[in-house]
Amino acid sequence: LKISFDLAEYTADVDGVGTLRLLDAIKTCGLINSVKFYQASTSELFGKVQEIPQKETTPFYPRSPYGAAKLYAYWIVVNFREAYNLFAVNGILFNHESPRRGANFVTRKISRSVAKIHLGQLDCFSLGNLDAKRDWGHARDYVEAMWLMLQTDEPEDFVIATGEVHSVREFVEKSFKHIGKTIVWEGKNENEVGRCKETGKIHVTVNHKYYRPTEVDFLQGDCTKARQKLKWKPRVTFDELVREMVDADVELMRNNPNA
């Protein structure tokens, strides 16, 4: 998402117009009545949040080129649904993580780095805003929600979230705790560091280059509609998610230190 500031036009082309191209292809090929279309919408649509928690009726306020491109995609899906009666839905998914998460996402960056530190392959890594708060769930639960959205009689948009909020700082602490290290924070702002209580080594630093020009500070989803209409609920807890990601990366780095 930070990268979308550097590649703003490309982001618009892929995440905005890309969705239109797919919808247009369905229409041009005469598949309106035989295709169901799922759009991967995002909690980044809420950006600078207008209410807490965020639900389907919360006003959008994107704070990145990515969020703005996804806003176009969201509304063009709604437009095709209403204009052509296409079965098209937006899944407004909050952060969903797993061992398969890309290495440039903060959760995976943390789990990979903690695994490397555990195996003696790394001493220290840098993060951006430690106090950004997110509603983190497991991708496995969220993909089930996507599938359920496509099984309904009428196409509707749904927020998918856990309703629980945790900070980046907390993700770091729990990841280290899982490998037997207690992180103690020292200093302020970009001078803050995370030190291992047991060894005295600094394992985490803060680097301003990882901050976004316009930050999204707090995301918390309300998935009441999905609970009621889809009978969906998240199963994997935050602690289980952190443990699974760290364990998977320890295994990965043990077998291939360059992974």
Secondary structure as GFF3:
##gff-version 3
##sequence-region A 1 259
A	DSSP	alpha_helix	3	6	.	.	.	ID=ss1
A	DSSP	alpha_helix	8	11	.	.	.	ID=ss2
A	DSSP	pi_helix	12	17	.	.	.	ID=ss3
A	DSSP	alpha_helix	18	28	.	.	.	ID=ss4
A	DSSP	beta_strand	36	42	.	.	.	ID=ss5
A	DSSP	three_ten_helix	43	45	.	.	.	ID=ss6
A	DSSP	alpha_helix	65	84	.	.	.	ID=ss7
A	DSSP	beta_strand	87	93	.	.	.	ID=ss8
A	DSSP	beta_strand	96	97	.	.	.	ID=ss9
A	DSSP	alpha_helix	106	118	.	.	.	ID=ss10
A	DSSP	beta_strand	125	127	.	.	.	ID=ss11
A	DSSP	beta_strand	133	134	.	.	.	ID=ss12
A	DSSP	beta_strand	137	138	.	.	.	ID=ss13
A	DSSP	alpha_helix	139	149	.	.	.	ID=ss14
A	DSSP	beta_strand	158	160	.	.	.	ID=ss15
A	DSSP	beta_strand	166	167	.	.	.	ID=ss16
A	DSSP	alpha_helix	168	178	.	.	.	ID=ss17
A	DSSP	beta_strand	183	186	.	.	.	ID=ss18
A	DSSP	three_ten_helix	189	191	.	.	.	ID=ss19
A	DSSP	beta_strand	193	196	.	.	.	ID=ss20
A	DSSP	beta_strand	202	206	.	.	.	ID=ss21
A	DSSP	three_ten_helix	208	210	.	.	.	ID=ss22
A	DSSP	alpha_helix	224	229	.	.	.	ID=ss23
A	DSSP	alpha_helix	238	255	.	.	.	ID=ss24
###
